[in-house]
Amino acid sequence: MGRATVAWAILAVVLIVCIAANGQAQVMGEEAELDRLRAKAEDAMGNDDAETAAMSMGRAALMAAQLAKRQTESATRQTFNATEHLYRSQEHGYRAVALFRRAGGELPASAGVCGSLQLAQLELRHAQEALSGPDVREEKGTASPRRKAAQQGMEDWSIVLDSIQGEFRCPA
C-alpha cells in the first residue's frame, strides 16, 4: 500500500508540473503570436498593403487584451493594456491610409479618413496614460523589455501619426 500511495503522489506531482508548464508555454506562445502579428503588420505596411496591416494590428490588439486579462502582476497587466491601445491606434491609422488610397488619394482627405486618424490619436493617448499610471512606475532601469518596447513604439508611432495627419491635411 505504501508503494501505491507514493506512486500516486509522484504521478500527481508530475501531472501538476506538466499542466503548469503547459500553461506557461501557452502564455509564451501567445506572446510570440502577438509579436508575430505585429511583425506581419509591419511587413504589410512595408509592402504598401495598409488593409492587411490594419487587420494584423487588430488581431494583435485582441491578443494583447487577452494577455492583459491573464496577468496577475499589475505592471505587466498595464503594459499589455498599453500595448493593446497602441496596436488599436496603429490599426486605426493603417485603416485610414487604406481608406485614403481606396478613395483615390485626393487631398484633403475625407472626413472618414480624418475620423480614423482622430481615433488613432485617442487610442495613442490611452496607451500613453496606461504606461504613466501609478501602478506601472518602476525604479529606473528595471522596466521590462516589453514595456520599453511599448514606450519606444508609442514614441515612434506618435511621430508617424502626426506626419500622416499633416500629409492628409486633417485638422489636429
C-alpha positions in Angstrom: 0.0 0.0 0.0 2.9 2.4 0.7 4.3 2.0 -2.8 1.0 2.6 -4.4 0.5 5.8 -2.4 4.0 7.0 -3.3 3.4 6.2 -7.0 0.1 8.1 -7.0 1.7 11.1 -5.2 4.5 11.1 -7.8 2.0 10.8 -10.6 0.0 13.7 -9.2 3.1 15.9 -8.9 4.2 15.1 -12.5 0.7 15.9 -13.8 0.7 19.2 -11.9 4.1 20.1 -13.3 3.1 19.2 -16.8 -0.1 21.3 -16.6 1.7 24.3 -15.1 4.4 24.0 -17.8 1.8 23.8 -20.5 0.1 26.9 -19.2 3.4 28.8 -19.1 4.2 27.5 -22.7 0.7 28.7 -23.8 1.4 32.2 -22.4 4.8 32.3 -24.1 3.2 31.0 -27.3 0.7 33.8 -27.1 3.3 36.4 -26.6 5.2 35.0 -29.6 1.9 35.2 -31.6 1.5 38.8 -30.5 5.0 39.6 -31.8 4.4 37.7 -35.0 1.2 39.6 -35.7 2.9 42.9 -35.1 5.7 41.9 -37.4 3.2 40.8 -40.1 1.6 44.2 -39.9 4.9 46.0 -40.3 5.8 43.8 -43.3 2.4 44.5 -44.8 2.9 48.3 -44.5 6.4 47.8 -45.9 4.7 46.1 -48.9 2.2 49.0 -49.2 -0.7 46.9 -48.0 -2.4 49.0 -45.4 -5.6 46.9 -45.3 -3.7 43.7 -44.3 -1.6 45.7 -41.8 -4.8 47.0 -40.2 -6.2 43.5 -39.9 -3.0 42.2 -38.4 -2.8 45.0 -35.9 -6.4 44.4 -34.9 -5.6 40.8 -34.2 -2.5 41.8 -32.2 -4.6 44.2 -30.2 -7.0 41.4 -29.3 -4.2 39.2 -28.3 -2.7 41.9 -26.1 -6.1 42.3 -24.4 -6.3 38.6 -23.7 -2.8 38.6 -22.3 -3.6 41.6 -20.1 -6.6 39.8 -18.6 -4.4 36.8 -17.6 -1.8 38.8 -15.8 -1.6 38.8 -12.0 1.1 41.4 -11.8 -0.2 45.0 -12.1 2.8 46.4 -14.0 2.7 43.5 -16.6 -1.1 43.9 -17.0 -0.8 47.6 -17.6 2.0 47.1 -20.1 -0.3 44.7 -22.1 -3.2 47.2 -21.8 -0.9 49.9 -23.1 0.2 47.6 -25.9 -3.4 46.9 -26.8 -4.2 50.7 -27.1 -1.0 51.2 -29.1 -2.0 48.5 -31.5 -5.5 49.8 -31.8 -4.1 53.2 -32.6 -2.0 51.6 -35.3 -4.9 49.7 -36.6 -7.0 52.9 -37.0 -4.0 54.7 -38.6 -3.4 51.9 -41.1 -7.1 51.7 -41.9 -7.1 55.5 -42.5 -4.3 55.0 -45.0 -6.2 52.2 -46.7 -9.4 54.3 -46.9 -7.5 57.3 -48.3 -6.0 55.1 -51.1 -9.3 53.5 -51.8 -10.9 56.9 -52.2 -8.4 57.9 -54.8 -5.8 59.7 -52.7 -7.4 63.2 -53.2 -6.3 65.9 -50.8 -7.6 67.0 -48.4 -8.6 63.6 -47.0 -12.2 62.8 -46.4 -13.9 63.2 -43.0 -13.9 59.4 -42.7 -10.1 59.2 -43.1 -9.6 62.1 -40.7 -12.0 60.5 -38.2 -10.0 57.3 -38.3 -6.8 59.3 -37.6 -8.6 61.0 -34.7 -9.4 57.6 -33.3 -5.8 56.6 -33.7 -4.7 59.7 -31.7 -7.2 58.9 -29.0 -6.0 55.3 -28.6 -2.4 56.5 -28.6 -3.3 58.9 -25.7 -4.9 55.9 -23.8 -1.7 53.9 -24.4 0.5 56.7 -23.0 -1.8 57.1 -20.0 -1.7 53.4 -19.3 2.1 53.4 -19.1 2.3 56.6 -17.0 -0.2 55.3 -14.4 0.9 54.9 -10.8 0.7 51.0 -10.9 3.4 50.9 -13.6 6.0 53.2 -12.2 9.2 51.2 -11.7 12.6 52.1 -10.5 14.8 53.5 -13.2 16.5 50.8 -15.2 14.1 48.0 -14.1 11.5 48.3 -16.8 10.7 45.1 -18.6 11.8 44.7 -22.3 8.1 44.6 -23.3 7.4 47.9 -21.5 10.5 49.5 -23.1 9.4 48.3 -26.5 5.9 49.7 -25.9 7.3 53.1 -24.9 9.5 53.2 -27.9 6.7 52.1 -30.1 4.5 54.9 -28.8 7.2 57.5 -29.4 7.8 56.3 -33.0 4.1 55.9 -33.8 3.3 59.4 -32.5 5.7 60.9 -35.0 4.3 58.7 -37.8 0.7 59.6 -36.9 1.4 63.3 -36.8 3.1 63.0 -40.2 0.1 61.2 -41.7 -2.3 63.8 -40.3 -0.3 66.6 -41.7 0.1 64.9 -45.1 -3.6 64.1 -45.4 -4.4 67.7 -44.3 -6.6 66.6 -41.4 -7.3 69.0 -38.6 -5.2 68.4 -35.5 
